[in-house]
């Protein structure tokens, strides 16, 4: 018999420490992502009660969870990241408690399985905290505890109370979201695994216990069918049945088993393969080594040496494989891919139990030596911690990118006329969409908003042109956009077009400045939108300028001077443009995108300093020959706006730069 050698209260300490190592090290540097922004904006300006009607058309049982959590936790990124840590810790402890109810005499199995689940690296969406705590982690917590109470009832003298608790928790876990529709089969498998007798006797006993849970599962299935087919359900459509064949199902099943059971634990090596010496990779590897150095001796002290669990290796595998497939069922039915390191890996949460048990079963089967096995467990846990830290660093960088974007917006556009549409092709960021950006833009530019029509809207031409929201890029076209329980009403003639390359500053485009020609290499759906851009919708000197929420102002580097120069250009203050450019250069700042010189070339020329304008043009063109098109457009504008006395000199400049008439 194997015993846990450390006091059980130390289990809570080890789970807390593991949670902090995997998820907590970068908490102060992470924030809101994806749907976090619309949810946070809604909580701040419309109130927690708004979540109930906003979720009514889809996942109506999710609204009360959002209502409860947003009543307790203010819409502040740091608070939600801390709340995510607490929920993740509770989830780990709940997994440990649940597995103890299933296998009360197998403490090593229970501890390792729970630690595997705590750091499970296939699920990278932990830091999208506002969204995924409510949408996935809390319902999953309910479902996990429901499993535990089922087995507590199984061994209790008076099981009725525990059974009722288990059924209520099942209701709370299965109805809010369809993510966990398939994992009810795990309860059946666990029961069949632990009950005694021959096959028929086990099966009979299992159904005798499981039938109330089966009824709730069937009730949920009927509810989903109703909402999909006849109700107002506005989420995913069932697509798999249209294209799924036996071969594609087999391929998808093998892919899910490979990814959830094995690959996710070693994917960190693939992710860092191309950049093993970068600070992020080195810190990740350092944390993996540190975690292994801690867990290897801890596990040796915490658990005794025994081969007892080897007898359960095959049952674990036989539960783990269908556990993964049952978890994959809802997303597969919706025809959605299982892509790691993307928003789609949120579907891994329903495969977490199966994936953890499958790997544990394979290790128990293949590794016989207890000390070696303990080291393997420590390695696996350390890799999970390292992967989650790597994920956290991705979100940290995204949060920093958001800070730069919103501050550049504030510098360039201190205020906006109401009912303005901001159009762009796509922002250079991975974890936000145009709908995500709409919330913080309204938060910035309408900080005193009360329920009414939404004042501002961002749309991506990449996705929206030709669709219901933006049918075409014709002027004076009415635009309507439903944003949860409020709506935006605008017009394509009330548009500001912005552009921000991945390596460069945010800029407001203006058809009068030749920007269609400068950026004609970009997709047509974007360049055609430039014709709609009306910079006069920007209020240059407002009484109260927009200030990004939650972000401290970054250091004033090149993009600060560039955006302020664009703003000065809008007011016709060419001398200020020149001064801002000269100050930036004197401080050692230079643009990454050579197109950003164009405004300074034009300002120098129009203030009479043609020599400096030519010098900047020559230097920029040498760095990037693709600048020629935009630069020639600028010099032709200079020619049109300059006094007659400069005509010959400008003509010669156009010839020098091989600008066609």
C-alpha positions as CSV (number, residue, x, y, z in Angstrom):
1,X,0.0,0.0,0.0
2,X,1.3,3.5,-0.9
3,X,0.8,6.4,1.4
4,X,0.9,10.2,1.0
5,X,3.8,11.0,3.3
6,X,3.2,14.8,3.6
7,X,0.1,16.1,5.5
8,X,-2.9,16.5,3.3
9,X,-3.0,20.2,4.0
10,X,0.3,20.4,2.1
11,X,-1.7,19.3,-1.0
12,X,-3.3,22.7,-1.0
13,X,0.1,24.4,-0.8
14,X,1.5,22.4,-3.7
15,X,-1.6,23.2,-5.8
16,X,-1.3,26.9,-5.0
17,X,2.4,26.9,-5.8
18,X,1.8,25.0,-9.1
19,X,-1.0,27.5,-10.0
20,X,1.3,30.5,-9.4
21,X,4.2,29.0,-11.3
22,X,2.1,28.1,-14.3
23,X,-0.3,31.0,-14.5
24,X,0.6,33.7,-12.0
25,X,4.1,35.0,-12.8
26,X,3.0,37.5,-15.4
27,X,-0.4,38.4,-14.0
28,X,0.4,42.1,-13.6
29,X,1.3,42.4,-17.2
30,X,-1.8,40.7,-18.8
31,X,-5.2,42.2,-19.4
32,X,-8.3,41.8,-21.6
33,X,-8.5,40.0,-24.9
34,X,-11.0,38.8,-27.5
35,X,-14.5,39.0,-26.1
36,X,-13.2,40.2,-22.7
37,X,-13.5,43.8,-24.0
38,X,-17.1,43.7,-25.0
39,X,-18.0,41.9,-21.8
40,X,-16.0,44.3,-19.6
41,X,-17.5,47.3,-21.4
42,X,-21.0,45.9,-21.0
43,X,-20.4,45.3,-17.2
44,X,-19.0,48.8,-16.8
45,X,-21.6,50.8,-18.8
46,X,-24.7,48.6,-18.9
47,X,-24.4,46.7,-15.6
48,X,-24.3,43.0,-14.7
49,X,-28.0,42.6,-15.2
50,X,-27.5,43.2,-19.0
51,X,-25.8,39.8,-19.4
52,X,-29.1,38.0,-19.0
53,X,-30.9,39.6,-22.0
54,X,-27.6,39.7,-24.0
55,X,-27.2,35.9,-23.7
56,X,-30.8,35.1,-24.2
57,X,-30.4,34.5,-28.0
58,X,-27.6,32.1,-27.4
59,X,-26.5,30.1,-24.3
60,X,-29.3,31.7,-22.1
61,X,-28.1,29.8,-19.1
62,X,-24.7,31.4,-19.3
63,X,-26.1,34.8,-18.5
64,X,-26.6,34.1,-14.8
65,X,-23.0,33.1,-14.4
66,X,-21.8,36.3,-16.0
67,X,-24.2,38.2,-13.8
68,X,-22.9,36.7,-10.6
69,X,-19.2,37.1,-11.4
70,X,-19.5,40.6,-12.7
71,X,-21.4,41.6,-9.6
72,X,-18.5,40.3,-7.5
73,X,-15.5,41.4,-9.7
74,X,-15.2,44.9,-11.2
75,X,-14.3,45.1,-14.9
76,X,-10.6,45.7,-14.2
77,X,-8.0,43.4,-16.0
78,X,-5.9,42.8,-12.9
79,X,-8.9,41.7,-10.8
80,X,-10.0,39.3,-13.5
81,X,-6.5,37.8,-13.9
82,X,-6.3,37.3,-10.1
83,X,-9.8,35.8,-10.2
84,X,-8.7,33.4,-12.9
85,X,-5.8,32.2,-10.7
86,X,-8.3,31.5,-7.9
87,X,-10.7,29.6,-10.2
88,X,-7.8,27.7,-11.6
89,X,-6.5,26.7,-8.1
90,X,-10.1,25.7,-7.1
91,X,-10.3,23.6,-10.3
92,X,-7.1,21.8,-9.5
93,X,-8.2,21.1,-5.9
94,X,-11.6,20.0,-7.2
95,X,-10.0,17.6,-9.7
96,X,-7.9,16.1,-6.8
97,X,-11.0,15.8,-4.6
98,X,-13.1,14.2,-7.4
99,X,-10.4,11.7,-8.3
100,X,-10.2,10.8,-4.6
101,X,-13.9,9.9,-4.6
102,X,-13.4,7.8,-7.7
103,X,-10.1,6.1,-6.5
104,X,-10.0,6.5,-2.7
105,X,-7.2,3.9,-2.3
106,X,-4.9,5.2,-5.0
107,X,-3.4,8.5,-3.7
108,X,-0.5,8.7,-6.2
109,X,-2.9,8.2,-9.2
110,X,-5.2,10.9,-7.7
111,X,-2.4,13.4,-7.1
112,X,-0.7,13.1,-10.4
113,X,-3.9,13.1,-12.4
114,X,-5.0,16.3,-10.7
115,X,-1.6,18.0,-11.2
116,X,-1.7,17.0,-14.9
117,X,-5.2,18.6,-15.2
118,X,-4.0,21.7,-13.4
119,X,-1.2,22.4,-15.9
120,X,-2.8,20.8,-18.9
121,X,-1.0,22.7,-21.7
122,X,-3.4,22.1,-24.5
123,X,-5.7,24.8,-23.2
124,X,-4.0,28.2,-23.8
125,X,-7.0,30.5,-23.2
126,X,-6.6,31.0,-19.4
127,X,-5.6,34.6,-19.8
128,X,-8.7,35.5,-21.8
129,X,-10.0,35.5,-18.2
130,X,-13.3,37.5,-18.3
131,X,-14.6,35.3,-21.2
132,X,-13.3,31.9,-20.4
133,X,-13.8,31.8,-16.6
134,X,-17.5,32.4,-17.2
135,X,-17.9,30.5,-20.4
136,X,-15.9,27.4,-19.7
137,X,-14.0,27.1,-16.4
138,X,-16.9,27.7,-14.0
139,X,-19.3,25.3,-15.8
140,X,-16.4,22.8,-16.0
141,X,-15.8,23.2,-12.3
142,X,-19.5,22.3,-11.7
143,X,-19.3,19.3,-13.9
144,X,-16.1,18.0,-12.3
145,X,-17.6,18.3,-8.8
146,X,-20.7,16.6,-10.0
147,X,-18.6,13.6,-10.9
148,X,-17.1,13.7,-7.4
149,X,-20.4,13.8,-5.6
150,X,-21.7,10.9,-7.7
151,X,-18.9,8.7,-6.2
152,X,-19.3,10.2,-2.8
153,X,-22.9,9.1,-2.9
154,X,-21.8,5.7,-4.1
155,X,-20.0,5.0,-0.9
156,X,-22.2,6.9,1.5
157,X,-24.7,5.2,3.9
158,X,-27.3,7.8,2.9
159,X,-26.6,8.7,-0.6
160,X,-29.7,10.7,-1.5
161,X,-28.3,14.1,-0.5
162,X,-25.1,13.6,-2.4
163,X,-26.9,12.4,-5.4
164,X,-29.1,15.5,-5.4
165,X,-26.0,17.7,-5.2
166,X,-24.4,15.8,-8.1
167,X,-27.5,16.2,-10.2
168,X,-27.8,20.0,-9.5
169,X,-24.1,20.4,-10.3
170,X,-24.6,18.5,-13.5
171,X,-27.4,20.9,-14.5
172,X,-25.1,23.9,-13.7
173,X,-22.3,22.3,-15.8
174,X,-24.1,21.1,-18.9
175,X,-26.8,23.7,-19.6
176,X,-24.7,27.0,-19.7
177,X,-22.6,25.8,-22.7
178,X,-22.6,23.0,-25.2
179,X,-18.8,22.5,-24.6
180,X,-19.4,19.7,-22.1
181,X,-22.2,17.9,-23.8
182,X,-20.1,14.9,-24.5
183,X,-18.3,14.4,-21.3
184,X,-21.3,12.9,-19.5
185,X,-20.1,9.6,-21.0
186,X,-17.1,9.8,-18.6
187,X,-19.4,9.4,-15.6
188,X,-20.6,6.1,-17.1
189,X,-17.1,5.0,-17.8
190,X,-15.8,5.9,-14.3
191,X,-18.7,4.0,-12.7
192,X,-18.2,0.9,-14.9
193,X,-14.5,1.1,-14.1
194,X,-14.9,1.0,-10.3
195,X,-17.9,-1.2,-9.8
196,X,-17.3,-4.9,-9.3
197,X,-18.6,-8.0,-10.9
198,X,-18.7,-9.5,-14.4
199,X,-19.5,-7.4,-17.5
200,X,-23.3,-7.8,-17.3
201,X,-23.4,-7.2,-13.6
202,X,-21.2,-4.1,-13.9
203,X,-23.3,-2.8,-16.7
204,X,-26.5,-3.3,-14.7
205,X,-25.1,-1.6,-11.7
206,X,-23.7,1.3,-13.8
207,X,-27.1,2.0,-15.5
208,X,-28.9,1.8,-12.1
209,X,-26.7,4.6,-10.8
210,X,-26.4,6.6,-14.0
211,X,-30.0,6.8,-15.2
212,X,-30.9,10.1,-13.4
213,X,-27.8,11.7,-15.0
214,X,-28.7,10.2,-18.4
215,X,-32.2,11.8,-18.1
216,X,-30.6,15.3,-17.5
217,X,-28.3,14.6,-20.5
218,X,-31.2,13.7,-22.7
219,X,-33.1,16.8,-21.5
220,X,-30.1,19.0,-22.4
221,X,-29.9,17.2,-25.8
222,X,-33.6,18.0,-26.4
223,X,-33.0,21.6,-25.4
224,X,-30.1,22.0,-27.8
225,X,-32.0,20.5,-30.6
226,X,-34.9,22.8,-30.0
227,X,-32.6,25.9,-29.9
228,X,-30.7,24.9,-32.9
229,X,-33.7,23.9,-35.0
230,X,-36.6,26.0,-33.8
231,X,-35.5,28.5,-31.3
232,X,-33.4,31.7,-31.3
233,X,-30.0,30.0,-30.9
234,X,-27.5,32.1,-32.7
235,X,-24.3,30.2,-32.0
236,X,-22.6,27.6,-34.1
237,X,-24.5,25.5,-36.6
238,X,-24.2,21.8,-36.9
239,X,-21.9,21.4,-39.9
240,X,-20.1,18.1,-39.4
241,X,-23.0,15.9,-40.5
242,X,-22.8,17.5,-43.9
243,X,-19.2,16.6,-44.6
244,X,-18.2,13.9,-42.0
245,X,-17.4,10.5,-43.4
246,X,-16.0,7.4,-41.7
247,X,-12.5,8.3,-43.0
248,X,-12.6,12.0,-41.9
249,X,-14.1,11.0,-38.5
250,X,-11.2,8.5,-38.0
251,X,-8.6,11.1,-39.0
252,X,-10.1,13.7,-36.7
253,X,-10.3,11.2,-33.8
254,X,-6.7,10.2,-34.2
255,X,-5.7,13.9,-34.4
256,X,-7.6,14.6,-31.2
257,X,-6.1,11.7,-29.4
258,X,-2.6,12.6,-30.5
259,X,-2.9,16.2,-29.6
260,X,-4.8,16.0,-26.3
261,X,-3.0,12.9,-25.1
262,X,0.6,13.5,-26.1
263,X,1.6,16.4,-28.4
264,X,0.4,19.2,-26.1
265,X,2.9,18.1,-23.5
266,X,5.9,18.5,-25.9
267,X,4.7,21.3,-28.1
268,X,6.8,23.8,-26.2
269,X,9.9,22.4,-28.0
270,X,8.3,22.9,-31.4
271,X,7.2,26.4,-30.5
272,X,10.7,27.5,-29.4
273,X,12.6,25.5,-32.1
274,X,13.2,28.6,-34.3
275,X,14.2,30.9,-31.5
276,X,15.7,28.9,-28.7
277,X,18.0,31.7,-27.5
278,X,15.4,34.5,-27.2
279,X,14.7,35.8,-23.7
280,X,11.2,34.2,-23.8
281,X,12.5,30.8,-24.7
282,X,15.3,30.9,-22.2
283,X,13.0,32.0,-19.4
284,X,10.6,29.1,-20.3
285,X,13.4,26.5,-20.3
286,X,14.6,27.9,-17.0
287,X,11.2,27.6,-15.4
288,X,10.9,24.1,-16.7
289,X,14.2,23.1,-15.1
290,X,13.3,24.9,-11.9
291,X,9.9,23.2,-11.8
292,X,11.5,19.8,-12.4
293,X,14.1,20.4,-9.7
294,X,11.3,21.0,-7.3
295,X,8.7,18.4,-8.3
296,X,11.1,15.5,-8.6
297,X,12.2,15.5,-4.9
298,X,8.7,16.6,-3.8
299,X,7.0,13.7,-5.4
300,X,9.6,11.3,-4.0
301,X,8.8,12.6,-0.5
302,X,5.1,13.0,-1.0
303,X,4.4,9.5,-2.3
304,X,5.8,6.1,-1.5
305,X,7.2,3.6,-3.9
306,X,4.8,1.0,-5.1
307,X,3.7,-0.7,-8.3
308,X,0.1,-0.7,-7.2
309,X,-1.1,1.6,-10.0
310,X,0.3,-0.5,-12.8
311,X,-2.9,-2.7,-12.5
312,X,-5.0,0.4,-13.5
313,X,-2.9,1.4,-16.5
314,X,-5.1,-0.2,-19.1
315,X,-8.4,1.0,-17.6
316,X,-7.0,4.5,-17.5
317,X,-6.1,4.3,-21.2
318,X,-9.5,2.8,-22.0
319,X,-11.2,5.7,-20.2
320,X,-8.8,8.4,-21.5
321,X,-9.3,7.6,-25.2
322,X,-13.1,7.8,-25.2
323,X,-12.8,10.7,-22.8
324,X,-10.9,12.7,-25.4
325,X,-13.3,11.8,-28.2
326,X,-16.4,12.6,-26.1
327,X,-14.8,16.0,-25.3
328,X,-14.2,16.6,-29.0
329,X,-17.8,15.7,-29.9
330,X,-19.4,19.2,-29.6
331,X,-16.8,21.1,-31.6
332,X,-16.6,18.3,-34.2
333,X,-20.4,18.5,-34.6
334,X,-20.0,22.2,-35.3
335,X,-17.4,21.6,-37.9
336,X,-14.7,23.5,-36.0
337,X,-11.0,22.7,-36.1
338,X,-8.9,21.6,-33.2
339,X,-6.0,24.1,-33.8
340,X,-3.5,24.5,-31.0
341,X,-2.1,27.9,-29.9
342,X,-5.3,29.6,-31.3
343,X,-8.7,30.5,-29.9
344,X,-9.8,27.0,-31.1
345,X,-7.8,25.3,-28.5
346,X,-10.5,26.4,-26.0
347,X,-12.2,23.1,-27.1
348,X,-9.4,21.3,-25.3
349,X,-11.0,22.0,-21.9
350,X,-13.6,19.3,-22.5
351,X,-10.7,16.9,-23.4
352,X,-8.7,17.8,-20.4
353,X,-9.8,14.8,-18.2
354,X,-9.4,12.3,-21.0
355,X,-6.0,13.6,-22.1
356,X,-4.6,13.7,-18.6
357,X,-5.8,10.1,-17.8
358,X,-4.6,8.7,-21.1
359,X,-1.1,10.0,-20.6
360,X,-1.1,8.9,-17.0
361,X,-2.2,5.4,-18.1
362,X,0.5,5.2,-20.8
363,X,3.2,6.2,-18.3
364,X,1.9,3.6,-15.8
365,X,1.9,1.0,-18.5
366,X,5.4,1.6,-20.0
367,X,7.5,2.8,-17.0
368,X,7.8,0.1,-14.3
369,X,10.6,1.5,-12.1
370,X,9.0,3.7,-9.4
371,X,11.8,6.2,-9.2
372,X,12.0,6.6,-13.0
373,X,8.2,7.0,-13.1
374,X,8.3,9.7,-10.5
375,X,10.9,11.6,-12.6
376,X,8.7,11.2,-15.7
377,X,5.8,12.7,-13.7
378,X,7.9,15.6,-12.6
379,X,9.1,16.2,-16.2
380,X,5.5,16.2,-17.5
381,X,4.3,18.6,-14.8
382,X,7.4,20.9,-15.5
383,X,6.7,20.9,-19.2
384,X,3.0,21.8,-18.6
385,X,4.2,24.7,-16.3
386,X,6.7,25.9,-18.9
387,X,4.1,25.8,-21.7
388,X,1.6,27.8,-19.7
389,X,4.3,30.4,-18.9
390,X,5.1,30.6,-22.6
391,X,1.4,31.2,-23.3
392,X,1.3,33.9,-20.7
393,X,4.2,35.7,-22.3
394,X,2.3,35.7,-25.6
395,X,-0.6,37.4,-23.9
396,X,1.8,39.8,-22.1
397,X,3.1,40.9,-25.5
398,X,-0.4,41.3,-26.9
399,X,-1.3,43.5,-23.9
400,X,1.7,45.7,-24.6
401,X,0.8,45.9,-28.2
402,X,-2.7,47.0,-27.2
403,X,-1.2,49.7,-25.0
404,X,0.7,51.1,-28.0
405,X,-2.3,50.9,-30.3
406,X,-4.7,52.7,-28.0
407,X,-2.2,55.4,-27.0
408,X,-1.4,56.1,-30.6
409,X,-5.1,56.4,-31.3
410,X,-5.4,58.9,-28.5
411,X,-2.4,60.9,-29.6
412,X,-3.6,61.0,-33.2
413,X,-7.3,61.3,-32.6
414,X,-7.9,63.2,-29.3
415,X,-11.6,63.0,-29.8
416,X,-14.1,61.9,-32.4
417,X,-17.5,63.1,-33.6
418,X,-20.3,60.7,-32.5
419,X,-21.5,58.1,-34.9
420,X,-18.1,57.7,-36.5
421,X,-17.0,54.5,-38.1
422,X,-13.3,53.6,-37.9
423,X,-12.4,51.4,-40.9
424,X,-9.1,49.5,-41.3
425,X,-8.0,46.4,-43.1
426,X,-6.9,44.6,-40.0
427,X,-5.0,45.7,-36.9
428,X,-1.6,44.1,-36.4
429,X,-2.5,42.1,-33.4
430,X,-3.6,38.5,-32.9
431,X,-6.1,38.3,-30.0
432,X,-8.6,41.0,-30.9
433,X,-11.2,41.5,-33.7
434,X,-13.0,44.6,-34.9
435,X,-15.8,43.8,-32.5
436,X,-13.2,43.5,-29.7
437,X,-11.8,46.9,-30.6
438,X,-15.2,48.5,-30.7
439,X,-15.6,48.2,-26.9
440,X,-12.3,50.0,-25.8
441,X,-12.8,52.6,-28.5
442,X,-16.2,53.5,-27.0
443,X,-14.7,53.3,-23.5
444,X,-12.0,55.8,-24.6
445,X,-14.1,58.3,-26.6
446,X,-17.3,58.0,-24.7
447,X,-16.3,57.6,-21.0
448,X,-19.6,59.0,-19.8
449,X,-21.8,56.8,-22.0
450,X,-25.2,55.8,-20.7
451,X,-27.5,53.3,-22.5
452,X,-28.3,54.7,-26.0
453,X,-27.1,54.0,-29.5
454,X,-23.4,53.0,-29.6
455,X,-21.4,56.1,-30.5
456,X,-18.5,54.4,-32.3
457,X,-17.8,51.3,-34.4
458,X,-14.7,49.7,-35.8
459,X,-14.9,47.5,-38.8
460,X,-12.3,45.4,-40.7
461,X,-12.6,45.7,-44.4
462,X,-10.9,42.3,-44.7
463,X,-14.0,40.6,-43.2
464,X,-16.9,43.0,-43.5
465,X,-16.9,44.3,-47.1
466,X,-19.6,42.5,-49.1
467,X,-21.3,41.2,-46.0
468,X,-24.4,42.3,-44.1
469,X,-22.7,44.9,-42.0
470,X,-20.8,46.6,-44.8
471,X,-22.4,45.6,-48.2
472,X,-20.1,48.0,-50.2
473,X,-17.8,51.0,-50.0
474,X,-20.3,53.4,-51.5
475,X,-20.6,56.8,-49.8
476,X,-23.7,57.7,-47.8
477,X,-24.6,54.0,-47.2
478,X,-26.5,53.4,-43.9
479,X,-24.6,51.1,-41.5
480,X,-26.3,49.2,-38.7
481,X,-24.4,47.0,-36.2
482,X,-26.0,45.1,-33.3
483,X,-23.6,45.1,-30.3
484,X,-25.2,42.8,-27.8
485,X,-28.1,44.8,-26.3
486,X,-27.3,48.1,-27.9
487,X,-26.8,49.1,-31.6
488,X,-24.8,51.4,-33.8
489,X,-26.4,53.5,-36.5
490,X,-24.0,55.3,-38.8
491,X,-23.2,56.1,-42.4
492,X,-20.2,55.3,-44.7
493,X,-19.8,59.0,-45.2
494,X,-19.0,59.3,-41.5
495,X,-15.8,57.3,-41.6
496,X,-12.2,57.6,-40.6
497,X,-9.8,55.1,-42.2
498,X,-6.8,54.2,-40.2
499,X,-3.8,51.9,-41.0
500,X,-1.2,50.4,-38.8
501,X,1.4,48.0,-40.2
502,X,3.0,45.4,-37.9
503,X,6.2,47.4,-38.0
504,X,5.1,51.0,-37.9
505,X,2.8,53.6,-36.4
506,X,-0.9,54.2,-36.6
507,X,-1.9,56.7,-39.2
508,X,-5.1,58.3,-40.4
509,X,-5.5,58.1,-44.2
510,X,-6.8,60.9,-46.3
511,X,-7.7,60.7,-50.0
512,X,-6.7,64.3,-50.4
513,X,-3.2,63.5,-49.5
514,X,-2.7,60.8,-52.2
515,X,-2.9,57.9,-49.7
516,X,-4.8,55.7,-52.3
517,X,-1.6,55.8,-54.4
518,X,0.8,55.4,-51.5
519,X,-1.0,52.3,-50.2
520,X,-2.2,50.8,-53.5
521,X,-0.3,47.6,-52.9
522,X,-2.7,46.8,-50.0
523,X,-5.9,44.9,-50.8
524,X,-8.5,46.7,-52.9
525,X,-11.1,46.4,-50.3
526,X,-8.9,48.6,-48.1
527,X,-7.6,51.1,-50.7
528,X,-11.1,51.8,-52.0
529,X,-12.2,52.5,-48.4
530,X,-9.6,55.4,-48.3
531,X,-12.0,57.4,-50.5
532,X,-14.5,57.4,-47.6
533,X,-12.0,58.7,-45.0
534,X,-12.9,62.1,-43.5
535,X,-10.3,63.3,-41.0
536,X,-12.5,66.3,-40.2
537,X,-14.4,63.9,-37.9
538,X,-11.4,64.0,-35.6
539,X,-11.8,66.7,-33.0
540,X,-8.3,68.2,-32.8
541,X,-8.6,70.3,-29.7
542,X,-11.3,68.8,-27.4
543,X,-12.0,70.0,-23.9
544,X,-11.2,66.5,-22.7
545,X,-8.9,64.3,-24.8
546,X,-9.4,60.6,-24.9
547,X,-7.3,58.6,-22.5
548,X,-6.9,54.8,-22.8
549,X,-8.1,53.0,-19.7
550,X,-5.9,50.6,-17.8
551,X,-2.7,51.6,-19.7
552,X,0.0,53.9,-18.5
553,X,1.3,56.2,-21.2
554,X,4.3,54.7,-23.0
555,X,7.6,56.5,-23.4
556,X,7.4,59.1,-26.2
557,X,9.4,57.5,-29.0
558,X,9.1,57.7,-32.7
559,X,5.4,56.8,-33.0
560,X,4.5,59.6,-30.5
561,X,6.2,62.2,-32.6
562,X,4.7,60.7,-35.8
563,X,1.1,60.7,-34.6
564,X,1.4,64.2,-33.2
565,X,3.0,65.3,-36.5
566,X,0.0,63.9,-38.4
567,X,-2.4,65.7,-36.0
568,X,-0.4,69.0,-36.6
569,X,-0.6,68.4,-40.3
570,X,-4.4,68.1,-40.0
571,X,-4.5,71.7,-38.5
572,X,-2.2,73.0,-41.3
573,X,0.7,73.7,-38.9
574,X,3.5,72.5,-41.1
575,X,6.2,74.2,-39.0
576,X,5.1,72.1,-36.0
577,X,5.4,69.0,-38.2
578,X,8.9,69.9,-39.0
579,X,9.7,70.6,-35.4
580,X,8.3,67.3,-34.2
581,X,10.3,65.4,-36.8
582,X,13.5,67.2,-36.0
583,X,13.0,66.6,-32.2
584,X,12.4,62.9,-32.8
585,X,15.6,62.6,-34.9
586,X,17.7,64.5,-32.4
587,X,16.6,62.0,-29.7
588,X,17.8,59.1,-31.9
589,X,14.4,57.9,-33.1
590,X,13.8,56.6,-36.7
591,X,10.9,55.0,-38.4
592,X,10.7,51.3,-39.2
593,X,8.3,52.0,-42.0
594,X,9.8,54.4,-44.4
595,X,6.4,55.7,-45.5
596,X,6.3,57.6,-42.2
597,X,8.9,60.0,-43.7
598,X,6.4,61.2,-46.3
599,X,4.6,63.7,-44.0
600,X,8.0,65.2,-43.0
601,X,9.2,65.4,-46.6
602,X,6.1,67.3,-47.5
603,X,6.2,69.6,-44.4
604,X,9.9,70.6,-45.0
605,X,9.1,71.3,-48.7
606,X,6.0,73.4,-48.0
607,X,7.9,75.5,-45.4
608,X,10.5,76.3,-48.0
609,X,13.2,73.7,-47.0
610,X,13.4,71.8,-50.3
611,X,17.0,70.6,-49.6
612,X,16.1,68.8,-46.4
613,X,13.0,67.3,-48.1
614,X,15.2,66.0,-50.9
615,X,17.8,64.6,-48.5
616,X,15.1,62.7,-46.4
617,X,13.6,61.4,-49.7
618,X,17.0,60.1,-50.9
619,X,17.9,58.4,-47.6
620,X,14.4,56.8,-47.2
621,X,14.4,55.6,-50.8
622,X,17.7,53.9,-50.4
623,X,16.4,52.0,-47.4
624,X,13.2,50.9,-49.1
625,X,12.7,51.2,-52.9
626,X,9.0,50.4,-52.4
627,X,8.7,54.0,-51.1
628,X,9.0,55.4,-54.6
629,X,5.3,55.4,-55.4
630,X,4.3,57.2,-52.3
631,X,7.2,59.6,-52.4
632,X,6.5,60.6,-56.0
633,X,2.9,61.2,-55.1
634,X,4.0,63.5,-52.3
635,X,6.4,65.4,-54.6
636,X,3.7,66.0,-57.1
637,X,1.5,67.4,-54.3
638,X,4.4,69.6,-53.3
639,X,4.7,70.8,-56.9
640,X,1.0,71.6,-57.0
641,X,1.1,73.5,-53.7
642,X,4.5,75.3,-53.9
643,X,5.1,78.9,-55.2
644,X,6.1,79.2,-58.9
645,X,9.7,80.1,-57.9
646,X,10.3,76.5,-56.8
647,X,8.8,75.0,-60.0
648,X,12.1,74.1,-61.8
649,X,13.8,72.7,-58.7
650,X,10.8,70.5,-57.9
651,X,10.7,69.4,-61.5
652,X,14.3,68.3,-61.3
653,X,13.6,66.5,-58.1
654,X,10.8,64.5,-59.8
655,X,13.2,63.6,-62.6
656,X,15.9,62.6,-60.1
657,X,13.6,60.2,-58.3
658,X,12.2,58.9,-61.6
659,X,8.7,60.0,-60.9
660,X,6.5,59.7,-63.9
661,X,4.4,62.7,-64.8
